[in-house]
Amino acid sequence: MRWIISYDISNAKRLGKVYRYLCNNALPIQKSVFLFTGSSYEFDDCMSGVLSKINLHVDDLRAYPIPQQARVWTLGISAKAEGIVLDLSLIHI
């Protein structure tokens, strides 16, 4: 199961917490955009972790499922750090 997770966090401290948490649980794609790959249970666990770090009254969190048969296109500058190799065979595009 694959999901695109994105957020708009209004506070720098919360923003840092959410960013660090998602970096440990998903693949950073762009600023404030991550690709999560895992089971439904793992996704729910990840979202619970993020929800504990945001303020639902002022922050915005979104997650969009990516169908298994969907093709993923990337163009332009990559957000991944230099030296990191993305192995798409593990994502099952």
Buried (B, 14 or more C-beta within 10 A) or exposed (E): BBBBBBBEBEEEEBBEBBBEBBEEBBBBBEEBBBBBBBEEEEBEEBBEBBEEBBEEEEBEBEBEEBEEEEEEEEEEEEBEEEEEEEEEEEEEE
